[in-house]
Amino acid sequence: MIAHPTRDAVPLARLQGIRKRYGAITALDGLDLTLHTGQVTALLGANGAGKTTAVGLLLGLLSADAGTVEVFGQSPSRLHVRQRVGTMLQSANIPERLQVGELLALVRSYYPRPRSVDECIAMAGLQGLLGRRYGKLSGGQQRRVQFALAICGRPALLFLDEPTTGLDIEARQALWQAIRGLVAEGAAVLLTTHYLEEAEALSDRVAVIDQGRRVAEGTVHEIRAHVSLRRIRCITTLAEDEVAAWPQVREVERDGEYLRVVADVAEPVVRRLLAADADLHELEIQRAGLADAFLALTQKATREAT
């Protein structure tokens, strides 16, 4: 996804020097985070890293012990600020007896310029669900309803907390397409997800936090650059134990007829693979993904803190 430099000058929302404690527990320790128009920012961290607290502060649901919280340059608790914000959280207290169409009409009434019902249905994939009671829907259908409620007010700032949990592959792809459409319209999106391939596919920027501190921020490419590992995949008769003993090799595993190798440097390992097995084929080499970088960054931060 391509960022829009002309839109990046003034952040739509920001946390600056945020500190937040719950008794003896420090949830956020000097966190900085900015959200820009026309960008998806993925906020990544392990459970307990501080993601939920950061989102709660930006939504005006929590107060910081120190630091600055601004949304559209103002306090996030103001009504006219909230009318420009959409939210899809993991836990949603939605009346189960109401029909989907009733829920949509109710939430649309809160906003001055909502999307049409037809537009919400198309973007969230709610065809055939308007007359169904919310409590009778499957988990995946409920997530699609929650997405529709989050976007129906035409928000300039959208918070998506694990948005595709419970969705099948087709529904997940459709939701990704809808998110990309919102960003193309100029919305800013803060995404939290445990599906790192989702963050890699959608994000313009990634912020990694650990124990309440930001340990890295940048584009997906910049975050991946923190790790130099290469992943090698090929069909070979070579034994895992043999390849695992080679220099520069970190991990080896057998996946059916494929051998998967994680190496510090690809070239010498590939040369040795080809020399050792003349029949080797289906050779693929990839850089370490966002998941590898995330693990390396958080493990390093934990070691340094310890």
ZANU-129482 format. One line per 3 residues: number of its first residue (from 1); their letters; for each residue x, y, z negated of N, C-alpha, C, O. Coordinates in steps of 0.02 Angstrom, whole numbers, plus 50000, padded with zeros to 5 digits. Each point is the difference from the previous one (the first is absolute). Layout:
NUM> a> X:Y:Z:X:Y:Z:X:Y:Z:X:Y:Z  ... .
REM end
This chain:
1> mia> 50042:49941:50000:49958:50059:50000:50044:50062:50000:50052:50001:49966  49930:50051:50071:50041:50059:50007:49975:50055:49954:49940:50017:50002  50105:50010:49958:49981:50055:49956:49992:50064:50042:50027:50004:50055 .
4> hpt> 49937:50044:49918:49988:50062:50034:50037:50056:49964:49976:50025:49950  50084:49996:50075:50041:50048:49964:49964:50065:49986:50011:50030:49947  49945:49994:50098:49968:50064:49989:49951:49998:49942:49981:50052:49973 .
7> rda> 49999:49887:50007:49951:49993:49946:50034:49991:49932:49966:50000:49948  50101:49993:50051:50034:49978:49941:50023:50057:49954:50025:49986:49945  49967:50077:50075:50030:50055:49963:49971:50005:49929:50038:50007:49952 .
10> vpl> 49897:49991:50041:49968:50008:49935:49965:49934:49982:49957:49977:50037  50061:49993:49906:49968:49937:49981:49927:50010:49981:49982:50051:49971  49976:49901:50046:49930:50002:49980:49993:49986:49925:49957:50028:49967 .
13> arl> 50087:49929:50008:49998:49983:49929:50071:49986:49977:50042:49979:50039  49970:50033:49896:50067:49985:49975:50000:49988:49925:49961:50028:49962  50085:49929:50019:50019:49991:49930:50071:50024:49994:50043:49981:50041 .
16> qgi> 49971:50060:49909:50067:50026:49992:50022:49995:49928:49970:50029:49955  50083:49932:50034:50028:49993:49933:49951:49971:49950:49999:50020:49942  49959:49932:50080:49946:49975:49958:50026:49951:49947:50039:49955:50015 .
19> rkr> 49939:50058:49924:50012:49953:49945:49932:49983:49968:49959:50044:49987  50032:49891:50002:49938:49977:49969:50015:49940:49956:50031:49952:50022  49946:50053:49916:50011:49945:49952:49933:49975:49974:49952:50039:49993 .
22> yga> 50046:49897:49991:49944:49970:49964:50029:49972:49935:50024:49943:49999  49973:50096:49949:50031:49979:49937:50074:49994:50009:50034:50048:50019  49993:49892:49968:50072:49990:50006:50022:49982:50071:50059:49995:50014 .
25> ita> 49892:49997:50031:50016:49979:50068:50004:50060:50046:49954:50041:50002  50101:49965:50035:50009:50053:50049:49977:49974:50068:50032:49956:50029  49912:50071:49995:49972:49978:50064:50034:50035:50059:50016:49968:50050 .
28> ldg> 49996:50097:49944:50035:50039:50052:50054:50042:49966:49988:50031:49948  50070:49970:50083:50058:50033:49970:50033:50046:50051:50050:49982:50030  49921:50078:49978:50028:50049:50046:49985:49986:50073:50041:50013:50044 .
31> ldl> 49899:49961:49970:49983:49979:50068:49985:50060:50045:49964:50046:49980  50065:49953:50081:49984:50048:50052:49968:49962:50059:50024:49947:50019  49923:50081:50009:49967:49969:50057:49962:50053:50038:49966:50041:49970 .
34> tlh> 50040:49959:50096:49963:50048:50042:49963:49962:50054:50024:49951:50028  49915:50074:49988:49958:49971:50052:49987:50054:50052:49982:50056:49984  50029:49926:50080:49995:50048:50054:49943:49984:50048:49981:49942:50008 .
37> tgq> 49993:50110:50022:49947:49993:50051:50023:49955:50056:50057:50005:50024  49898:49950:49998:50015:49958:50057:50052:49947:49988:50034:49978:50046  49973:50000:49891:50049:49948:49984:49970:49950:49951:49959:50017:49958 .
40> vta> 50063:49921:50049:49987:49948:49950:50063:49993:49957:50054:49987:50026  49937:50022:49909:50055:49989:49953:49984:49938:49959:49949:49997:49966  50095:49953:50037:49991:49939:49961:50036:50009:49933:50060:50016:49999 .
43> llg> 49905:49972:49947:50029:50002:49933:50009:49928:49977:49951:49966:49986  50111:50012:50011:50014:49930:49986:50034:49993:49932:50041:50040:49980  49940:49908:49985:50030:49985:49936:49970:49937:49971:49943:49982:50018 .
46> ang> 50093:49985:49939:49974:49940:49967:49943:50019:49953:49990:50059:49986  49972:49892:49990:49949:50013:49950:50032:50034:49940:50051:49977:49974  49918:50078:50003:50028:50036:49943:50051:50053:50018:50028:50032:49956 .
49> agk> 49985:49977:50109:50051:50049:50020:49976:50072:49992:50041:50046:49996  49893:49965:50002:49973:50067:49993:49956:50023:50057:49979:50058:50001  50007:49898:50047:49960:50019:50058:49930:50024:49980:49977:50052:50022 .
52> tta> 49989:49909:49935:49932:50016:49980:49998:50067:49963:49953:50039:50009  50096:49973:49950:50003:50064:49963:50009:50058:50049:49968:50052:49992  50076:49939:50057:50011:50054:50050:49936:50016:50037:49984:50059:50010 .
55> vgl> 49980:49889:50011:49936:50011:50036:49950:50034:49954:49965:50046:50021  50031:49931:49916:49953:50030:49952:50013:50074:49989:49953:50039:49992  50110:49982:50008:50018:50070:49992:49978:50041:50061:49972:50054:49993 .
58> llg> 50040:49919:50067:49981:50035:50061:49924:50005:50008:49975:50045:50033  49989:49909:49937:49927:50001:50002:49970:50043:49944:49939:50010:49998  50102:50014:49958:49975:50040:49944:49969:49958:49945:49964:50027:49957 .
61> lls> 50048:49908:50043:49973:49956:49949:50044:49997:49938:49978:49980:49947  50085:50041:50061:50048:50001:49945:50034:50068:49997:49999:50037:50049  50030:49979:49894:50039:50061:49992:50072:49981:49987:50014:49953:49963 .
64> ada> 50033:50085:50067:50071:49987:49991:50024:50030:49934:49974:50051:49977  50075:49916:49993:50032:50028:49940:50047:50057:50019:50010:50046:49960  50019:49950:50100:50044:50052:50025:50002:49996:50075:49989:49947:50029 .
67> gtv> 50026:50109:50004:50004:50002:50072:49939:50032:50032:49954:50023:49965  50045:49978:50101:49948:50034:50039:49963:49952:50045:50030:49958:50034  49903:50047:49965:49957:49960:50044:49959:50049:50040:49962:50040:49972 .
70> evf> 50043:49958:50094:49962:50044:50043:49970:49961:50058:50033:49957:50030  49904:50058:49986:49966:49973:50059:49970:50059:50036:49959:50036:49972  50060:49974:50090:49981:50060:50038:50020:50063:49962:49966:50051:50004 .
73> gqs> 50090:49945:49960:50026:50057:49964:49963:50017:49936:50013:50052:49970  49941:49905:50008:49960:50014:49941:49997:49939:49954:50029:49948:50015  49935:50059:49930:49990:49944:49955:49956:49948:50034:49949:50017:50030 .
76> psr> 50069:49919:49965:49959:49948:50032:49932:49991:49967:49957:49966:50029  50031:50062:49914:49936:49991:49965:49946:50047:50025:49941:49991:49983  50076:50058:50058:49950:50048:50026:49952:49965:50049:50020:49958:50039 .
79> lhv> 49916:50061:49957:49949:49967:50041:50014:50008:50074:49996:49951:50037  50022:50110:49986:50010:50009:50072:50062:49963:50024:50007:49986:50060  50040:49998:49895:50057:49959:50018:49977:49928:50009:50019:49966:50048 .
82> rqr> 49941:50010:49904:49976:49931:50003:49956:49987:50061:49996:49944:50025  49971:50108:50000:49958:49992:50059:50040:49991:50064:49972:49986:50053  50094:50023:49942:50044:49989:50058:50042:49937:49993:50047:49989:50038 .
85> vgt> 49936:49971:49911:50040:49941:49984:49956:49937:50005:49942:50001:49979  50086:49946:50049:49966:49935:50002:50042:49950:49962:50062:50004:49999  49905:49949:49969:50035:49953:49956:49973:49929:50008:49939:49989:50001 .
88> mlq> 50107:49964:50005:49983:49929:50001:50047:49965:49951:50058:49987:50016  49917:49999:49924:50040:49971:49948:49988:49924:49996:49952:49975:50029  50092:49990:49935:49992:49928:49993:49936:49982:49963:49964:49954:50019 .
91> san> 50022:50084:49927:49939:49988:49961:49949:50053:50018:50014:50060:49994  49928:49919:50028:49948:50048:50020:49935:49983:49963:49972:49946:50008  50005:50101:49952:49938:49991:49962:49941:50021:50044:49972:50055:49992 .
94> ipe> 50009:49901:50054:49947:50015:50048:49937:49962:49980:50004:49940:49988  49939:50094:50008:49937:49965:49981:49985:49942:50048:49992:50011:50060  50005:49929:49912:49992:49941:50043:49930:49992:50028:49992:49965:50050 .
97> rlq> 49958:50067:49920:49931:49992:50024:49984:50045:50059:49952:49988:50036  50089:50063:49975:49987:50045:50056:50020:49968:50067:50048:49962:50004  49914:50055:50047:50017:49977:50067:50058:50042:50027:50012:50056:49977 .
100> vge> 50024:49917:50071:50057:50035:50029:49979:50067:50029:50034:50050:49991  49909:49951:50044:49976:50063:50029:49984:50051:49946:50012:50060:50011  49962:49918:49932:49985:50046:49945:50065:50028:49970:50004:50059:49984 .
103> lla> 50045:49898:50008:50065:50023:49974:50031:50052:50046:50027:50050:49977  49970:49936:50087:50030:50046:50048:49964:50067:50000:50033:50052:50002  49901:49947:49994:49961:50063:49998:50016:50039:49937:50006:50061:50001 .
106> lvr> 50001:49904:49943:50014:50033:49936:50068:50034:50001:50005:50059:49983  50047:49905:50038:50067:50028:49998:50008:50055:50053:50034:50049:49988  49935:49943:50070:50003:50053:50052:49970:50065:49974:50021:50054:50021 .
109> syy> 49930:49941:49935:49966:50061:49974:50046:50042:49956:49985:50058:49987  50070:49914:49990:50046:50037:49957:50044:50048:50039:50032:50044:49971  49971:49948:50095:50049:50037:50040:49965:50051:50046:49944:49988:50023 .
112> prp> 50088:50069:49989:49969:50051:50041:49996:49984:50074:49955:50024:50035  50091:49935:49990:50002:49985:50073:50016:49927:50010:50054:49983:50026  49901:49972:49955:50016:49928:50004:49999:49974:50071:49972:50031:50046 .
115> rsv> 50058:49911:49962:49996:49965:50064:49929:49973:50008:49964:49990:49952  50017:49998:50110:49935:49969:50013:50000:49927:49976:50053:49969:49995  49889:50006:49992:49994:49930:49979:50029:49954:50053:50035:49952:49985 .
118> dec> 49948:50062:50078:50025:49957:50055:50076:50000:50002:50031:49948:50013  49999:50109:49975:50073:50005:50001:50030:49959:49943:50050:49965:50009  49920:50039:49933:50024:49960:49942:49994:49926:50013:50045:49961:49984 .
121> iam> 49898:50019:50046:49990:49929:50016:50054:49975:50048:50029:49947:49990  49985:50093:50062:50049:49979:50050:50070:49997:49971:50037:49953:50014  49982:50096:49946:50068:50003:49974:50014:49945:49948:50055:49974:49996 .
124> agl> 49894:50010:49965:50009:49951:49946:49976:49930:50018:50008:49953:49960  49962:50039:50098:49977:49934:50020:49940:49976:49959:49999:49943:49976  49951:50100:50015:49941:49984:49958:49940:49978:50041:49944:50000:49974 .
127> qgl> 50066:49983:50089:49943:49980:50042:49962:49942:49967:50028:49949:49981  49905:50062:50012:49957:49949:49972:49998:49997:49924:49968:49955:49972  50066:50091:49995:50004:49997:49927:49959:50053:49963:49994:49997:49939 .
130> lgr> 49978:50052:50097:49967:50057:49967:49942:49978:49955:49988:50031:49948  49977:49917:50071:49942:49978:49960:50017:49949:49946:49956:49977:49965  50108:50006:50029:50021:49950:49951:50016:50033:49933:50027:50055:49998 .
133> ryg> 49956:49910:49947:50019:50025:49934:50075:49991:49991:50029:49949:50019  50002:50101:49952:50073:50000:49991:50023:49938:49961:50050:49969:50018  49913:50013:49930:50020:49944:49958:49996:49933:50034:50028:49951:49976 .
136> kls> 49936:50045:50081:49993:49937:50037:50052:49992:50055:50001:49949:50035  50043:50100:49972:50050:49997:50053:50061:49960:49977:50012:49993:49940  50025:49981:50109:50063:49967:49984:50052:50052:49978:49989:50061:50008 .
139> ggq> 50066:49916:49965:50053:50046:49978:50026:50043:50057:50011:50060:49991  50000:49910:50067:50025:50037:50057:49950:50051:50025:50018:50056:50018  49917:49926:49982:49948:50048:50020:49996:50058:49951:49990:50057:50021 .
142> qrr> 50017:49929:49915:49999:50053:49950:50058:50048:50011:49992:50061:49992  50068:49913:50026:50056:50044:50013:49987:50045:50059:50020:50058:50001  49945:49916:50050:49985:50042:50058:49950:50054:49981:50005:50056:50025 .
145> vqf> 49947:49928:49932:49953:50051:49976:50038:50054:49961:49988:50059:50008  50058:49919:49949:50039:50048:49960:50040:50047:50046:50007:50059:49985  50020:49914:50069:50036:50042:50048:49953:50051:50032:50018:50058:50008 .
148> ala> 49922:49920:50011:49952:50046:50029:49982:50056:49952:49994:50058:50021  49998:49926:49915:49983:50051:49951:50059:50048:49990:49990:50059:49985  50072:49916:50023:50058:50043:49992:50008:50050:50057:50026:50055:49989 .
151> icg> 49953:49926:50071:50012:50043:50059:49938:50039:50021:50005:50044:50043  49937:49941:49927:49938:50030:50025:49997:50075:49991:49963:50034:50036  50075:49993:49917:50000:50073:49989:50048:50038:50044:50010:50060:49990 .
154> rpa> 50021:49905:50057:50050:50030:50046:50058:50030:49959:50014:50060:50007  50019:49901:49951:50051:50027:49955:50063:50022:50037:50020:49969:50050  50011:50084:49925:50065:50022:50025:50056:49961:49965:50056:49996:50025 .
157> llf> 49927:49975:49918:50049:49961:49961:49966:49936:49978:49947:50002:49969  50083:49942:50047:49969:49935:49988:50047:49955:49959:50058:49991:50018  49916:49982:49927:50037:49954:49958:49975:49929:50012:49941:49986:49991 .
160> lde> 50104:49970:50030:49982:49931:50014:50042:49954:49956:50060:49995:50009  49908:49973:49943:50034:49957:49952:49985:49927:50018:49944:49976:49990  50106:49989:50038:49991:49931:50022:49938:49993:50045:49956:49960:49984 .
163> ptt> 50040:50078:50070:49937:50003:50038:49981:49936:50036:49940:49989:50012  50107:49968:50004:49983:49941:50041:49998:49935:49959:49998:49946:50029  50003:50060:49905:49994:49940:49959:49933:49965:50014:49948:50032:49998 .
166> gld> 50054:49904:50016:49940:49962:50013:49975:50002:50072:49950:49968:50017  50086:50068:50027:49978:50004:50070:50036:49947:50041:50058:49983:49987  49907:49990:50064:50033:49954:50046:50042:50041:50049:49999:50061:50000 .
169> iea> 50038:49903:50042:50048:50034:50044:49965:50049:50047:50024:50055:50011  49919:49924:50018:49964:50044:50046:49975:50063:49966:50007:50055:50027  49965:49938:49913:49975:50058:49964:50057:50045:49978:49993:50061:49999 .
172> rqa> 50064:49909:49983:50058:50039:49980:50026:50043:50058:50015:50059:49991  49989:49910:50068:50023:50037:50059:49952:50057:50017:50022:50054:50020  49913:49934:49972:49950:50052:50014:50008:50058:49951:49994:50058:50019 .
175> lwq> 50019:49926:49918:50010:50052:49950:50063:50041:50014:50001:50061:49993  50052:49904:50028:50061:50036:50019:49986:50049:50057:50024:50057:49999  49937:49921:50049:49984:50043:50057:49961:50062:49976:50012:50055:50024 .
178> air> 49941:49934:49929:49962:50057:49974:50045:50048:49962:49992:50061:50005  50055:49913:49957:50047:50043:49963:50042:50042:50048:50011:50059:49989  50013:49908:50064:50039:50037:50049:49959:50056:50033:50025:50054:50015 .
181> glv> 49910:49932:49996:49956:50051:50027:49992:50060:49954:49999:50057:50022  49995:49929:49913:49994:50054:49951:50063:50043:49998:49996:50062:49996  50061:49906:50008:50063:50037:49999:50007:50042:50063:50024:50056:49998 .
184> aeg> 49954:49917:50059:50002:50038:50062:49957:50062:49997:50013:50050:50032  49933:49947:49927:49958:50058:49990:50032:50052:49953:49976:50056:49996  50079:49924:49970:50034:50047:49956:49996:49984:49926:50027:50037:49959 .
187> aav> 49940:49908:50023:49994:49983:49929:50068:49978:49972:50042:49973:50036  49968:50038:49900:50057:49973:49964:49975:49939:49961:49946:50002:49970  50093:49944:50032:49980:49938:49967:50054:49978:49952:50059:49998:50018 .
190> llt> 49921:49986:49921:50046:49968:49952:49978:49927:49994:49944:49986:49979  50101:49969:50040:49985:49929:50002:50041:49963:49947:50061:50007:49997  49905:49955:49961:50035:49953:49957:49979:49930:50021:49940:49986:50009 .
193> thy> 50109:49970:49998:49985:49933:50024:50055:49953:49979:50059:50019:49995  49922:49918:49993:50049:49947:49988:50018:49964:50065:50046:49960:50002  49916:50055:50052:50016:49972:50065:50052:50046:50034:49981:50050:50031 .
196> lee> 50083:49934:49962:50051:50045:50024:50000:50005:50076:50023:50050:50028  49952:49898:50006:49994:50005:50073:49947:50053:50018:50005:50031:50053  49947:49980:49904:49950:50051:50010:50031:50069:49994:49988:50044:50042 .
199> aea> 50053:49966:49907:50035:50063:49991:50046:50013:50059:50006:50057:50024  50027:49890:49999:50047:50008:50056:49963:50019:50064:50026:50038:50041  49914:49934:49969:49962:50013:50061:49968:50069:50001:49992:50030:50053 .
202> lsd> 49989:49996:49889:49959:50061:49997:50038:50063:49981:49979:50055:50018  50075:49939:49945:50027:50058:49964:50046:50043:50042:50041:49975:50039  49952:50091:49952:50050:50048:50025:50056:50007:49949:50059:50007:50019 .
205> rva> 49922:49992:49917:50050:50005:49947:49985:49949:49946:49943:49979:49991  50110:50001:49973:49994:49952:49947:50035:50028:49938:50056:50025:50004  49910:49971:49939:50031:50017:49936:50000:49938:49957:49947:49970:49988 .
208> vid> 50111:50011:49988:50007:49941:49957:50012:50024:49929:50046:50039:49987  49911:49939:49966:50009:50019:49930:50011:49938:49958:49975:49946:50015  50063:50063:49932:50015:49946:49954:50007:50029:49930:50038:50047:49989 .
211> qgr> 49924:49925:49964:50000:50024:49931:49987:50075:49996:50032:50035:49960  49921:49988:50081:49979:50070:49997:50045:50049:50036:49987:50061:49997  50065:49915:50036:50046:50045:50035:50001:49984:50074:49993:49941:50020 .
214> rva> 50015:50110:50022:50007:49988:50071:50072:49979:50013:50047:50035:49984  49961:49906:50047:50067:49974:50013:50020:50009:50073:50059:49994:50017  49892:50019:50027:50015:50011:50071:49940:50031:50033:49943:49987:49981 .
217> egt> 50069:50054:50070:49946:50028:50040:50027:50015:50070:50057:50022:50007  49903:49965:50044:50021:50013:50068:49954:49965:50048:49949:49972:49981  50070:50028:50083:49962:49963:50049:50012:49925:49989:50045:49981:49962 .
220> vhe> 49914:49978:50070:50010:49927:49993:50070:49982:50023:50033:49958:49968  49991:50072:50086:50067:49985:50025:50053:50019:49948:50047:49963:49988  49944:50094:49980:50049:50023:49949:49999:49954:49939:50053:49987:49971 .
223> ira> 49889:49990:50009:49996:49955:49943:50032:49933:50018:50037:49972:49959  49949:50002:50100:50029:49937:50021:50076:50004:50005:50035:49950:49991  49991:50110:50023:50072:50009:50007:50038:49990:49935:50061:49993:49999 .
226> hvs> 49902:50006:49944:50033:49987:49936:50026:49928:49996:50042:49985:49958  49933:49972:50085:50019:49930:49999:50028:49982:50069:49967:50012:50050  50092:49959:49952:50032:49984:50063:49989:49928:50021:50028:49978:50051 .
229> lrr> 49933:49984:49911:49990:49929:50016:49969:49990:50069:49963:50042:50025  50054:49901:50005:49970:49980:50064:49966:49933:49991:50024:49957:49962  49921:50033:50071:49963:49937:49999:50010:49965:50067:49987:50029:50053 .
232> irc> 50035:49909:49945:50013:49961:50060:49952:49940:50000:49991:49967:49950  49980:50020:50108:49952:49946:50006:50016:49962:50064:50009:50030:50053  49996:49904:49943:50017:49961:50059:49978:49928:49991:49985:49978:49945 .
235> itt> 50013:49985:50111:49987:49928:49998:50068:49966:50007:50035:50007:50050  49983:49955:49899:50065:49967:49999:49995:49937:49957:49958:49994:49956  50087:49959:50058:50003:49939:49959:50049:50007:49942:50009:49954:49961 .
238> lae> 50024:50104:50033:50048:50011:49946:49964:49995:49932:49944:50023:49992  50090:49948:49959:49971:49991:49934:50003:50065:49960:50047:50039:50007  49903:49972:49952:49997:50061:49959:50062:50007:49955:50028:50054:49995 .
241> dev> 49992:49891:49973:50057:50003:49954:50064:50020:50035:50041:50036:49972  49966:49941:50090:50061:50017:50037:50002:50075:50014:50052:50032:49989  49893:49996:50036:49998:50071:50018:50004:50043:49937:50031:50054:50001 .
244> aaw> 49938:49924:49944:50000:50039:49938:50070:50010:49972:50012:50048:49963  50035:49908:50055:50068:50006:49974:50044:50048:50040:50056:50014:49981  49918:50012:50075:50040:50044:50043:50007:50069:49967:49956:50021:49962 .
247> pqv> 50099:50015:50053:50007:50070:49977:49945:50044:50030:49976:49987:50055  50005:50064:49908:49950:50050:50021:49928:49975:49996:49953:50039:50013  50036:49897:49971:49933:49973:49997:49973:50006:49928:50032:49978:49953 .
250> rev> 49909:50052:50041:49967:50009:49935:49950:49945:49984:50001:49971:49946  49956:50014:50102:49947:49950:49989:49989:49960:50064:50010:50024:50056  49970:49913:49935:49983:49958:50056:49939:49958:49981:49996:49974:49945 .
253> erd> 49956:50021:50101:49942:49957:49987:49976:49970:50065:50007:50029:50054  49964:49913:49941:49972:49966:50058:49926:50013:50003:49964:49991:49951  50012:50030:50108:49929:50013:50011:49979:49960:50061:50002:50024:50057 .
256> gey> 49979:49913:49931:49984:49956:50055:50063:49986:50041:50051:49979:49972  49946:50033:50093:50059:49990:50041:50047:50060:49999:50055:49997:50027  49923:50058:49944:50040:50061:49997:50045:50000:49939:49983:49974:49947 .
259> lrv> 50076:50057:50061:50044:50015:49944:49999:50075:49991:50011:50038:50047  49977:49984:49892:49999:50072:49984:50060:50016:49957:50012:49968:49949  50026:50082:50072:50062:50018:49966:49998:50075:49983:49984:50041:50043 .
262> vad> 50034:49976:49896:50009:50070:49980:50074:50011:49991:50032:49964:49961  49996:50084:50075:50072:50011:50000:50017:50073:49989:49960:50045:50017  50098:49968:49954:50023:50069:49992:50014:50032:50067:49984:50058:50011 .
265> vae> 50047:49904:50034:50016:50024:50067:49980:49945:50049:50013:49941:49987  49955:50077:50068:49972:49950:50045:50052:49970:50047:50000:49939:50011  50045:50103:50017:50041:49978:50056:50043:49938:49985:49997:49952:50038 .
268> pvv> 50043:50047:49907:50042:49941:49989:49959:49937:49986:50020:49945:50018  49922:50063:49949:49958:49942:49986:49970:49973:50064:49997:49939:50010  49980:50105:50034:49971:49978:50064:50053:49965:50043:49986:49949:50031 .
271> rrl> 50074:50079:49971:50053:49968:50039:50014:49930:49974:50010:49953:50039  49991:50039:49895:50014:49934:49972:49942:49952:50012:50011:49941:50013  49927:50084:49984:49943:49957:50016:50004:49974:50071:49988:49940:50011 .
274> laa> 50028:50103:50036:50003:49980:50070:50058:49952:50013:49994:49954:50041  50062:50057:49924:50058:49956:50008:49987:49931:49971:50024:49949:50026  49936:50049:49919:49988:49937:49966:49945:49958:50032:49997:49940:49990 .
277> dad> 49959:50092:50048:49944:49965:50031:49988:50026:50070:49969:50053:50009  50055:49911:50040:49994:50021:50070:49927:50000:50023:49983:50033:50049  49975:49930:49916:49929:49996:50020:49956:50050:49963:49939:49999:50008 .
280> lhe> 50090:50044:49952:49961:50049:49962:49961:50045:50048:50026:50021:50052  49911:49992:49931:49959:50043:50043:49948:50038:49958:49997:49991:49939  49963:50050:50095:49949:50042:49967:50033:50045:49946:49974:50006:49945 .
283> lei> 50082:50024:50073:50038:50041:49952:49969:50070:49995:49989:50033:50050  49998:49988:49887:49973:50067:49987:50040:50031:49944:50020:49966:49952  49992:50100:50053:50036:50037:49948:49960:50062:49983:49980:50038:50045 .
286> qra> 50008:49973:49891:49962:50058:49978:50036:50034:49942:50034:49968:49961  49957:50098:50035:50024:50036:49940:49957:49981:49941:49944:49975:50008  50082:50038:49933:49960:49990:49939:49938:50044:50004:50002:50056:50024 .
289> gla> 49943:49917:49951:49938:50037:50002:49991:50044:49939:50043:50004:49956  49899:50029:50042:49985:50044:49944:49997:49961:49934:50019:50026:49948  49957:49912:50055:49997:49960:49939:50069:49988:49971:50009:50002:49939 .
292> daf> 50041:49984:50104:50068:49990:49976:50027:50063:49968:50031:49998:49947  49957:50060:50085:50024:50063:49973:49966:50016:49934:50032:50024:49954  49903:49963:50042:49964:50014:49939:50028:49959:49942:50012:50027:49946 .
295> lal> 50000:49909:50065:50028:49957:49947:50069:50023:49980:50016:50002:49940  50025:50016:50109:50069:50021:49985:50000:50065:49960:50038:50007:49952  49919:50040:50066:49998:50065:49966:49975:49993:49929:50028:50030:49954 .
298> tqk> 49918:49932:50037:49972:49994:49932:50045:49958:49955:50006:50015:49940  50026:49934:50088:50047:49960:49959:50060:50041:49980:50025:49994:49944  49999:50048:50102:50057:50044:49983:49981:50049:49946:50038:50013:49954 .
301> atr> 49901:50017:50051:49978:50048:49950:49993:49967:49932:50017:50029:49949  49958:49909:50051:49992:49964:49937:50068:49985:49968:50009:50007:49939  50040:49972:50102:50067:49987:49975:50032:50063:49970:50031:49997:49947 .
304> eat> 49961:50059:50088:50029:50063:49976:49967:50022:49936:50034:50025:49955  49900:49967:50040:49964:50019:49938:50021:49957:49942:50007:50024:49943  50005:49911:50071:50021:49954:49947:50070:50016:49976:50026:49966:49956 .
REM end
